[in-house]
């Protein structure tokens, strides 16, 4: 803000002392800069408005697609599956309105639906999970503290030896200590459940879960129950 005031003042001085050409040039440059700033601001405002409109249209389109296409198709497919195998005993929904992202156990018919694959429970051979975790080291911060114990003594000695300036020098040479502190590390989990099934063409089913360790434990627990019953 100070630079702007100085610039305006300098232009006024130019006209006062008779430097009309220089003053006119600076004035024109100022007007050009102002117009450029206003134009840039208008363009950014217009772009933000258009982006907001596109997002709203995309959201509306997605909601309409869900309502008229995705949800009806999902309900139809799920109803057929339930009519075929009976009421589900256990259900894991990994993605809403996507049957290929669900695990559904049918205890009565001894079938299990695993992300698009309709399998007999006896085909489950083993199950485990991998955690491709990422560790982010905690931020290190430092705090410097001044030891004030001898501050007065230092100031007095400085004053005796060097006069008034010596008091300042003596006072600012007090001992200092720096304390380093590290915040806790952050661990980001990325789980994948791996199921081994009795199939020569596709013996391994990998299910990416993400960071939800609770649902990983529940899925592995369900598979272990099925494997134990198969024995």
C-alpha positions in Angstrom: 0.0 0.0 0.0 2.9 2.3 0.8 4.4 1.8 -2.7 1.1 2.8 -4.3 0.8 6.0 -2.3 4.4 6.9 -3.1 3.8 6.2 -6.8 0.7 8.5 -6.9 2.6 11.2 -5.0 5.5 10.9 -7.5 3.1 11.4 -10.5 1.6 14.4 -8.8 5.1 15.9 -8.2 5.9 15.3 -12.0 2.9 17.5 -13.0 3.7 20.1 -10.3 7.3 20.6 -11.4 6.4 20.6 -15.1 7.5 17.1 -16.0 4.3 16.6 -17.9 5.6 14.0 -20.4 6.9 11.8 -17.6 3.8 12.3 -15.5 1.6 11.4 -18.5 3.6 8.2 -19.2 3.4 7.1 -15.6 -0.3 8.0 -15.5 -1.0 5.9 -18.6 1.1 3.0 -17.1 -1.0 3.2 -13.9 -4.2 3.2 -15.9 -3.0 0.2 -17.9 -2.1 -1.7 -14.8 -5.4 -1.0 -13.2 -7.3 -2.1 -16.3 -5.1 -5.3 -16.4 -5.9 -6.1 -12.8 -9.6 -5.5 -13.2 -9.6 -7.6 -16.4 -7.7 -10.4 -14.7 -10.0 -10.3 -11.7 -13.1 -10.5 -14.0 -11.6 -13.5 -15.9 -10.9 -15.4 -12.7 -14.3 -14.6 -11.4 -15.9 -15.8 -14.6 -13.8 -19.0 -14.6 -14.8 -19.8 -11.0 -18.4 -19.2 -11.9 -18.1 -21.5 -15.0 -16.3 -24.2 -12.9 -19.0 -24.0 -10.2 -21.7 -24.4 -12.9 -19.9 -27.4 -14.5 -19.6 -29.1 -11.1 -23.3 -28.5 -10.4 -24.3 -29.8 -13.8 -22.0 -32.9 -13.3 -23.6 -33.5 -9.8 -27.1 -33.1 -11.2 -26.3 -35.5 -14.1 -24.8 -38.0 -11.7 -27.8 -37.9 -9.4 -30.1 -38.3 -12.4 -28.0 -41.3 -13.7 -28.1 -42.9 -10.2 -31.8 -42.4 -10.0 -32.8 -43.6 -13.4 -30.1 -46.1 -14.4 -27.6 -47.2 -11.8 -29.8 -47.8 -8.8 -32.6 -49.7 -10.7 -30.0 -51.9 -12.4 -28.3 -52.6 -9.1 -31.6 -53.4 -7.4 -32.6 -55.8 -10.2 -29.3 -57.7 -10.2 -29.2 -57.9 -6.4 -32.8 -59.2 -6.3 -32.0 -61.9 -8.8 -29.0 -63.0 -6.7 -31.1 -63.1 -3.5 -33.9 -65.0 -5.3 -31.3 -67.5 -6.5 -29.4 -68.1 -3.1 -31.8 -66.9 -0.4 -31.4 -64.2 2.2 -27.9 -63.0 2.8 -26.2 -64.0 6.0 -23.4 -61.4 5.9 -22.9 -58.5 3.5 -19.9 -56.2 3.0 -20.5 -53.1 0.8 -17.2 -51.7 -0.5 -18.8 -49.3 -2.9 -22.4 -48.1 -2.9 -24.7 -49.3 -5.7 -22.1 -51.6 -7.2 -22.6 -55.3 -6.9 -19.1 -55.9 -8.2 -17.8 -54.2 -5.1 -19.8 -56.3 -2.6 -19.1 -59.5 -0.6 -22.3 -61.4 0.2 -22.4 -64.7 2.1 -25.4 -67.1 1.7 -25.2 -69.6 4.5 -28.4 -71.5 3.6 -27.2 -72.3 0.0 -23.5 -72.4 1.0 -22.6 -69.8 -1.7 -20.6 -66.6 -1.5 -20.6 -63.7 -3.9 -17.1 -62.0 -4.0 -17.0 -58.8 -6.0 -18.8 -60.2 -9.1 -17.9 -63.9 -8.7 -20.6 -66.3 -7.6 -18.7 -69.2 -5.8 -19.5 -72.2 -3.7 -18.1 -71.7 -0.1 -16.1 -74.9 -0.4 -14.0 -73.3 -3.1 -12.4 -70.9 -0.5 -9.0 -72.3 0.3 -7.2 -69.5 2.2 -7.3 -65.8 3.0 -4.8 -63.2 4.1 -4.2 -59.5 3.7 -1.3 -57.2 2.8 -0.8 -53.8 4.2 1.2 -51.5 1.9 1.6 -48.9 4.6 3.3 -45.6 4.3 5.1 -43.8 7.2 5.4 -40.1 7.3 8.0 -38.8 9.7 6.8 -36.4 12.3 7.8 -32.7 11.9 10.8 -31.6 13.9 10.5 -28.2 15.6 13.1 -26.3 17.6 12.6 -23.9 20.5 15.5 -21.6 21.7 15.4 -20.5 25.3 17.6 -17.9 26.9 19.1 -18.7 30.3 18.3 -15.6 32.4 20.2 -16.6 35.5 23.2 -14.3 35.0 21.5 -11.6 32.8 21.7 -8.9 35.5 25.3 -9.7 36.4 26.3 -9.6 32.7 24.6 -6.2 32.2 26.4 -4.8 35.3 29.7 -6.1 34.2 29.2 -4.7 30.7 28.2 -1.3 32.1 31.4 -1.1 34.2 33.7 -2.2 31.4 32.2 -0.6 28.3 29.7 2.0 29.5 26.1 2.1 28.3 26.7 0.2 25.2 28.4 -2.5 27.2 25.3 -3.1 29.2 23.5 -4.0 26.0 26.3 -6.2 24.8 26.6 -8.0 28.1 22.9 -8.5 28.3 22.6 -10.1 24.9 25.4 -12.6 25.4 23.5 -14.7 27.9 23.6 -18.4 27.3 21.0 -20.0 25.1 19.7 -23.6 24.8 17.8 -25.1 21.9 15.2 -27.8 22.5 14.4 -30.1 19.6 11.0 -31.8 19.5 9.7 -34.3 17.0 6.0 -34.9 16.5 4.7 -38.5 16.3 5.1 -40.3 13.0 1.9 -40.8 10.9 1.1 -44.2 9.5 -1.2 -44.5 6.4 -2.5 -48.0 5.8 -3.5 -49.4 2.4 -5.0 -52.9 2.8 -5.6 -55.5 0.2 -7.4 -58.8 1.0 -6.1 -61.8 -0.9 -8.4 -64.9 -1.2 -7.2 -68.2 -2.7 -10.0 -70.1 -4.4 -10.2 -73.5 -6.0 -9.9 -72.3 -9.6 -7.2 -73.1 -12.2 -8.1 -70.1 -14.3 -8.3 -67.5 -11.6 -7.0 -68.9 -8.2 -6.4 -65.5 -6.6 -9.0 -62.8 -5.8 -7.5 -59.5 -4.7 -9.8 -57.0 -3.0 -8.5 -53.5 -2.4 -9.9 -52.1 0.8 -7.9 -49.0 1.5 -7.4 -47.8 5.1 -10.3 -49.4 6.8 -8.7 -52.0 9.0 -11.9 -53.0 10.7 -13.6 -54.2 7.6 -10.4 -56.1 6.6 -10.5 -58.0 9.9 -14.2 -58.8 9.4 -13.7 -60.1 5.9 -10.7 -62.2 6.9 -12.7 -63.5 9.9 -15.6 -64.5 7.7 -13.3 -66.3 5.2 -11.6 -68.2 8.1 -15.0 -69.4 9.4 -15.9 -70.7 5.9 -12.5 -72.4 5.6 -12.9 -74.0 9.0 -16.3 -75.3 8.1 -15.0 -76.7 4.8 -12.7 -78.9 6.8 
